[in-house]
Amino acid sequence: MGTTIRTAPDKPWERAKMEQIVRADIAAFSSGRAEMANAMIEQSGVRVRPERNRGRSAGINPSGRFEPITRHAFDDGWDSIEDLPAFKTEVQVEKPRTIITRNDSPDISFDRSINPYRGCEHGCVYCFARPTHSYMGLSPGLDFESKLFAKPDAARLLDKELSKEGYQPRTIAIGTNTDPYQPVEKQWRIMREILEVLETRNHPVGIVTKSALVTRDIDILSRMAERGLAKVALSVTTLDRTLARTMEPRASTPTRRLEAIRQLSNAGIPTSVMVAPILPGLTDQEIERILDSAHAAGATAAGYVLLRLPLEVSPIFKDWLLRHYPDRYRHVMSLIRSMRDGKDYDSEWGKRMRGTGPYAWQIGRRFEIAARRLGLNARRSPLRTDLFVHAEKKNEQLVLL
């Protein structure tokens, strides 16, 4: 095996586009042949052999956009490229100074969140959090799915931050970046420790997940829900098990997610469904079916988000689409660009979640009509903050002896 090292473009956002994928995309549209686009990617050396990424969605592992060089493996005639090992999940310990992340984005409903892990073994090909791995000097591709970081001190740090003088409680969102119930949580149990702290302090929490593992913590969540302190949303992208297997390979199957909704709802925990993301030309025809199924399972609220392809997510998704659905490539990418002002992605606040244009409008109206028909979102009660238990002030007065 040989390795080609190339100097990367000066601008990180240009680096993220991946010139090989850009050329393949142009070829797919200009010639109308996805076969040519696939051949171009194969010959460029950026695509990982299928034997190495079995059980993963990403087919490429590009260097992060901040790296000065890019590396491309190629067969130098010694056949050693076939001896490269498969990507295995590795977990490193991360020791942050704080655990609550703040934000002031005007188009999301929370101002603070917690991420117990960095990277996500679910490996959803469309995950908008993939580019964050570049900050660690790792690839947003296969590295994001296999080289993970756990924060075992999360519960201790959380209790410390909640104990600060003047802390004002508001709902903490968990699962907004990477999934807190991804497979490694079975071993690390960081999420459960976080919930134990939140329950002790009567602090409200909202959870988003694709994993049925959330049912493990029904005991804590149900007690918190009785006091108006917890709610859970299950993300259901498709009901097609084959499609789900290829684009979110290590997440719970759609059937298990619906069963998780049923169990959480039966336990008295406010449960909603997120039809997210909606992939135009692949999953948008399922909007009504997903809402019907989730409502039947006990969901009382619903939301949706359009597919987002920021930075490195765009070439990773395009490569996946060419590998698995080459006949739909032009149609899917055309629909995406029709909702993003001709681009793969528009990060402007107010547009990034829902898109613009006729097709985005149609998706929004279909969702609203179906949700209204089922009575979803008819009544929403905010989580309570008045029960929060502040830390006891230590008596600092000196005692005279």
C-alpha positions as CSV (number, residue, x, y, z in Angstrom):
1,M,0.0,0.0,0.0
2,G,1.2,3.5,-0.8
3,T,0.0,6.9,0.5
4,T,-0.3,10.0,-1.5
5,I,0.1,13.2,0.5
6,R,-1.3,16.4,-1.0
7,T,-1.2,20.0,0.3
8,A,-4.8,21.0,1.3
9,P,-6.4,24.3,0.1
10,D,-5.8,27.3,2.3
11,K,-9.4,27.9,3.2
12,P,-11.0,25.3,5.6
13,W,-14.4,25.6,4.0
14,E,-12.9,24.8,0.6
15,R,-11.1,21.8,2.1
16,A,-14.4,20.5,3.5
17,K,-16.0,20.3,0.0
18,M,-13.5,17.6,-1.2
19,E,-12.4,18.3,-4.7
20,Q,-12.8,14.6,-5.7
21,I,-16.5,14.6,-4.7
22,V,-17.1,17.9,-6.3
23,R,-15.8,16.6,-9.6
24,A,-17.9,13.4,-9.3
25,D,-21.0,15.5,-8.6
26,I,-20.4,17.6,-11.7
27,A,-20.0,14.4,-13.7
28,A,-23.2,12.9,-12.4
29,F,-25.2,15.9,-13.5
30,S,-23.4,16.8,-16.7
31,S,-23.3,13.3,-18.2
32,G,-26.3,12.0,-16.3
33,R,-24.4,8.9,-15.3
34,A,-23.8,8.0,-11.7
35,E,-21.6,5.2,-12.8
36,M,-19.0,7.6,-14.1
37,A,-19.2,9.6,-10.8
38,N,-18.7,6.4,-8.8
39,A,-15.7,5.4,-11.0
40,M,-14.1,8.8,-10.5
41,I,-14.3,8.5,-6.7
42,E,-13.0,4.9,-6.7
43,Q,-10.0,6.0,-8.8
44,S,-9.2,9.0,-6.6
45,G,-8.3,6.7,-3.7
46,V,-10.6,8.5,-1.1
47,R,-13.1,5.7,-0.8
48,V,-12.5,3.1,1.9
49,R,-12.8,-0.6,0.9
50,P,-16.1,-2.2,1.9
51,E,-14.4,-4.8,4.1
52,R,-13.0,-2.0,6.3
53,N,-16.2,-0.1,6.9
54,R,-18.7,-2.9,7.3
55,G,-21.5,-1.8,9.7
56,R,-20.6,1.9,9.1
57,S,-22.4,4.4,6.9
58,A,-19.5,6.7,5.8
59,G,-17.5,5.4,2.9
60,I,-14.8,8.0,3.1
61,N,-12.5,9.2,5.8
62,P,-11.3,12.6,4.7
63,S,-8.8,14.7,6.6
64,G,-10.3,17.4,8.8
65,R,-10.7,20.8,7.2
66,F,-8.1,22.3,9.5
67,E,-5.4,19.8,8.5
68,P,-2.6,21.2,6.3
69,I,-2.4,18.0,4.2
70,T,-4.7,15.2,2.9
71,R,-3.8,11.6,2.7
72,H,-5.0,9.1,0.0
73,A,-4.3,5.4,0.1
74,F,-3.7,3.5,-3.1
75,D,-2.6,0.1,-4.1
76,D,1.1,0.2,-5.1
77,G,1.2,-3.4,-6.4
78,W,2.0,-5.2,-3.2
79,D,-1.6,-5.9,-2.4
80,S,-1.0,-4.7,1.2
81,I,-4.0,-2.4,1.0
82,E,-6.2,-5.5,1.5
83,D,-4.5,-6.1,4.8
84,L,-5.6,-2.9,6.4
85,P,-7.8,-3.6,9.5
86,A,-11.5,-2.7,9.7
87,F,-12.5,0.4,11.6
88,K,-13.2,-0.6,15.2
89,T,-14.8,1.5,17.8
90,E,-12.3,3.1,20.2
91,V,-13.2,5.3,23.2
92,Q,-10.9,7.8,24.8
93,V,-11.5,9.8,27.9
94,E,-12.1,13.5,27.6
95,K,-11.8,15.7,30.6
96,P,-13.5,19.0,30.0
97,R,-13.6,21.8,32.6
98,T,-17.3,22.3,32.2
99,I,-20.1,20.2,30.9
100,I,-23.0,22.6,30.2
101,T,-22.8,24.1,26.7
102,R,-24.5,27.5,26.2
103,N,-25.9,28.9,23.0
104,D,-27.9,31.9,21.9
105,S,-29.2,30.7,18.5
106,P,-32.5,32.3,17.8
107,D,-34.0,29.3,15.9
108,I,-33.7,26.6,18.6
109,S,-35.8,26.2,21.7
110,F,-33.1,25.8,24.3
111,D,-30.1,27.8,25.6
112,R,-28.1,25.0,27.2
113,S,-27.2,21.4,26.5
114,I,-25.0,18.5,27.6
115,N,-23.1,16.1,25.4
116,P,-21.8,13.1,27.3
117,Y,-19.9,11.9,24.3
118,R,-18.0,13.3,21.3
119,G,-18.6,11.4,18.1
120,C,-21.4,8.9,17.7
121,E,-21.3,5.2,17.0
122,H,-24.8,5.3,15.5
123,G,-23.0,6.5,12.4
124,C,-25.9,8.4,10.8
125,V,-24.5,9.4,7.4
126,Y,-26.4,12.7,7.5
127,C,-25.4,13.8,11.0
128,F,-24.8,17.5,11.1
129,A,-22.4,17.1,14.1
130,R,-19.8,15.3,12.0
131,P,-17.7,18.4,11.3
132,T,-17.0,18.8,15.1
133,H,-14.5,16.0,14.9
134,S,-12.3,18.2,12.8
135,Y,-11.6,20.2,16.0
136,M,-9.9,17.1,17.4
137,G,-7.7,16.6,14.3
138,L,-9.8,13.7,13.2
139,S,-12.0,12.9,10.2
140,P,-15.7,13.7,10.2
141,G,-16.1,10.5,8.1
142,L,-15.3,7.1,9.6
143,D,-13.4,8.6,12.5
144,F,-16.6,10.3,13.7
145,E,-18.2,6.9,14.0
146,S,-15.3,4.9,15.4
147,K,-13.0,7.2,17.4
148,L,-15.2,8.4,20.2
149,F,-14.6,10.5,23.3
150,A,-16.4,9.8,26.6
151,K,-16.8,12.3,29.5
152,P,-17.0,10.2,32.7
153,D,-16.7,13.3,34.9
154,A,-19.9,14.7,33.4
155,A,-22.1,14.1,36.4
156,R,-19.6,15.6,38.8
157,L,-19.1,18.6,36.6
158,L,-22.9,19.0,36.3
159,D,-23.4,19.0,40.0
160,K,-20.6,21.6,40.4
161,E,-22.2,23.9,37.8
162,L,-25.7,23.6,39.2
163,S,-24.3,24.5,42.6
164,K,-22.8,27.8,41.5
165,E,-24.3,30.8,43.2
166,G,-26.8,32.6,41.0
167,Y,-27.5,29.6,38.7
168,Q,-30.9,30.0,37.1
169,P,-32.5,26.7,36.0
170,R,-33.9,26.2,32.5
171,T,-34.4,23.0,30.5
172,I,-31.2,21.3,29.7
173,A,-31.3,19.6,26.3
174,I,-29.4,16.3,25.9
175,G,-28.9,14.6,22.5
176,T,-28.9,17.7,20.4
177,N,-25.4,17.0,19.0
178,T,-24.5,13.4,19.5
179,D,-26.7,10.7,20.9
180,P,-26.4,10.1,24.7
181,Y,-27.8,6.6,24.3
182,Q,-25.4,5.4,21.6
183,P,-24.1,1.8,22.1
184,V,-21.1,2.7,24.3
185,E,-23.5,4.1,26.9
186,K,-24.3,0.5,27.9
187,Q,-20.8,0.3,29.3
188,W,-20.1,3.8,30.4
189,R,-23.5,4.7,31.9
190,I,-22.6,8.4,31.8
191,M,-26.1,9.5,30.8
192,R,-27.7,7.6,33.7
193,E,-25.3,9.4,36.2
194,I,-26.3,12.7,34.7
195,L,-30.0,11.9,35.1
196,E,-29.4,11.0,38.8
197,V,-27.9,14.4,39.4
198,L,-30.8,16.2,37.6
199,E,-33.4,14.2,39.6
200,T,-31.7,15.0,42.9
201,R,-31.7,18.7,42.0
202,N,-35.2,18.7,40.4
203,H,-33.8,20.2,37.2
204,P,-35.8,19.9,34.0
205,V,-34.4,17.9,31.1
206,G,-35.4,17.3,27.5
207,I,-33.8,14.3,25.6
208,V,-33.6,13.5,21.9
209,T,-32.4,10.0,20.9
210,K,-32.6,7.3,18.2
211,S,-31.9,4.5,20.7
212,A,-34.3,2.2,22.5
213,L,-31.7,2.2,25.3
214,V,-33.5,5.2,26.7
215,T,-36.0,2.8,28.2
216,R,-33.3,1.6,30.6
217,D,-33.8,4.8,32.5
218,I,-37.6,4.8,32.6
219,D,-37.4,4.5,36.4
220,I,-35.7,7.9,36.8
221,L,-37.5,9.6,33.9
222,S,-40.9,8.5,35.1
223,R,-40.3,10.0,38.6
224,M,-39.1,13.2,37.1
225,A,-42.1,13.3,34.7
226,E,-44.5,13.1,37.6
227,R,-43.0,16.4,38.8
228,G,-43.0,17.9,35.3
229,L,-39.3,17.7,34.9
230,A,-38.7,15.4,31.9
231,K,-39.7,14.8,28.3
232,V,-38.2,12.5,25.6
233,A,-38.3,12.7,21.8
234,L,-37.5,9.7,19.6
235,S,-36.1,10.5,16.2
236,V,-37.6,8.4,13.4
237,T,-36.2,9.0,10.0
238,T,-37.8,6.2,8.1
239,L,-39.9,3.0,8.7
240,D,-37.9,1.2,6.0
241,R,-35.6,-1.1,7.8
242,T,-33.3,-1.6,4.8
243,L,-32.9,2.2,4.3
244,A,-32.3,2.7,8.0
245,R,-29.7,0.0,8.1
246,T,-27.6,1.7,5.4
247,M,-27.9,5.4,6.6
248,E,-28.0,4.9,10.4
249,P,-26.4,1.4,10.8
250,R,-26.0,1.2,14.5
251,A,-29.0,3.1,15.7
252,S,-32.1,1.1,17.0
253,T,-34.3,-0.2,14.2
254,P,-37.5,1.9,13.4
255,T,-39.6,-0.8,15.1
256,R,-37.6,-0.6,18.3
257,R,-37.9,3.2,18.4
258,L,-41.6,3.0,18.1
259,E,-41.7,0.4,20.9
260,A,-39.6,2.8,23.0
261,I,-42.2,5.5,22.4
262,R,-44.9,3.1,23.6
263,Q,-43.0,2.2,26.8
264,L,-42.1,5.7,27.7
265,S,-45.6,6.9,27.1
266,N,-47.1,4.1,29.1
267,A,-44.8,5.1,32.0
268,G,-46.3,8.6,32.0
269,I,-43.3,10.3,30.3
270,P,-44.3,13.0,27.8
271,T,-43.0,11.6,24.5
272,S,-42.8,13.0,21.1
273,V,-41.5,12.0,17.7
274,M,-39.0,13.9,15.6
275,V,-39.3,13.2,11.8
276,A,-35.7,14.2,11.4
277,P,-34.1,14.7,9.2
278,I,-36.4,14.5,6.2
279,L,-34.4,13.4,3.2
280,P,-36.1,14.7,0.0
281,G,-36.5,12.0,-2.6
282,L,-35.7,9.3,-0.1
283,T,-37.9,9.6,3.1
284,D,-40.3,12.6,2.5
285,Q,-43.0,10.2,1.3
286,E,-43.1,8.6,4.7
287,I,-44.0,11.8,6.8
288,E,-47.6,10.8,7.3
289,R,-46.8,7.1,8.0
290,I,-44.2,8.0,10.6
291,L,-46.6,10.4,12.4
292,D,-49.4,7.8,12.3
293,S,-47.2,5.1,13.7
294,A,-45.8,7.3,16.4
295,H,-49.2,8.6,17.4
296,A,-50.5,5.0,17.7
297,A,-47.5,4.2,19.9
298,G,-48.4,7.1,22.3
299,A,-46.5,10.1,21.0
300,T,-48.4,13.4,21.8
301,A,-46.1,15.8,20.0
302,A,-44.0,16.0,16.9
303,G,-41.5,18.0,15.0
304,Y,-39.4,17.9,11.9
305,V,-36.1,19.1,10.5
306,L,-35.0,19.1,6.9
307,L,-31.7,17.4,5.9
308,R,-28.7,19.6,6.7
309,L,-25.4,19.2,4.9
310,P,-22.8,21.5,6.5
311,L,-19.1,21.4,5.6
312,E,-17.8,17.8,5.4
313,V,-21.3,16.3,5.8
314,S,-22.0,17.2,2.1
315,P,-19.3,15.1,0.5
316,I,-19.9,12.2,2.9
317,F,-23.6,12.2,2.1
318,K,-23.0,12.4,-1.6
319,D,-20.6,9.5,-1.6
320,W,-23.1,7.5,0.4
321,L,-25.9,8.4,-2.0
322,L,-23.8,7.4,-5.0
323,R,-22.9,4.0,-3.4
324,H,-26.4,3.0,-2.3
325,Y,-28.8,4.9,-4.5
326,P,-27.0,6.0,-7.7
327,D,-30.2,6.0,-9.7
328,R,-31.7,8.7,-7.4
329,Y,-28.6,10.9,-7.0
330,R,-29.6,13.6,-9.4
331,H,-33.2,13.8,-8.2
332,V,-32.3,13.9,-4.5
333,M,-29.5,16.5,-4.9
334,S,-31.7,18.6,-7.1
335,L,-34.5,18.6,-4.5
336,I,-32.0,19.5,-1.7
337,R,-30.6,22.4,-3.7
338,S,-34.1,23.7,-4.6
339,M,-34.6,24.2,-0.8
340,R,-31.2,25.7,-0.2
341,D,-31.0,28.5,-2.7
342,G,-29.1,26.3,-5.2
343,K,-26.5,25.2,-2.6
344,D,-26.0,22.0,-0.7
345,Y,-26.7,23.9,2.6
346,D,-27.7,27.3,3.8
347,S,-26.7,28.0,7.4
348,E,-28.8,31.1,7.8
349,W,-30.8,31.2,11.0
350,G,-34.5,30.6,10.3
351,K,-33.7,28.8,7.1
352,R,-31.3,26.0,8.1
353,M,-34.0,23.8,9.8
354,R,-36.9,24.2,7.3
355,G,-35.4,25.3,4.0
356,T,-37.1,27.6,1.5
357,G,-38.9,27.3,-1.8
358,P,-42.0,25.4,-3.0
359,Y,-40.8,21.9,-2.1
360,A,-39.8,22.9,1.4
361,W,-43.2,24.7,1.8
362,Q,-45.0,21.5,0.6
363,I,-43.2,19.4,3.2
364,G,-44.1,21.8,5.9
365,R,-47.8,21.9,5.0
366,R,-48.0,18.1,4.8
367,F,-46.4,17.8,8.2
368,E,-48.8,20.4,9.7
369,I,-51.9,18.8,8.2
370,A,-51.0,15.3,9.4
371,A,-50.0,16.5,12.9
372,R,-53.2,18.5,13.2
373,R,-55.3,15.5,12.0
374,L,-53.8,13.3,14.7
375,G,-54.0,15.9,17.5
376,L,-50.3,16.2,17.9
377,N,-48.9,19.4,19.4
378,A,-52.4,20.3,20.6
379,R,-51.2,20.9,24.1
380,R,-47.7,21.5,25.3
381,S,-46.8,22.1,28.9
382,P,-43.4,23.6,29.6
383,L,-41.2,21.8,32.1
384,R,-41.1,23.2,35.6
385,T,-38.1,25.2,37.0
386,D,-39.7,26.3,40.3
387,L,-38.8,23.0,42.0
388,F,-35.1,23.4,41.5
389,V,-33.0,22.6,44.6
390,H,-30.3,25.1,45.0
391,A,-27.1,24.1,46.7
392,E,-26.9,24.7,50.4
393,K,-24.7,27.6,51.3
394,K,-21.7,26.6,53.4
395,N,-21.3,28.4,56.7
396,E,-18.2,30.5,56.2
397,Q,-18.4,32.3,59.6
398,L,-15.4,31.8,61.7
399,V,-16.0,30.2,65.0
400,L,-14.2,31.7,68.0
401,L,-12.7,29.3,70.3
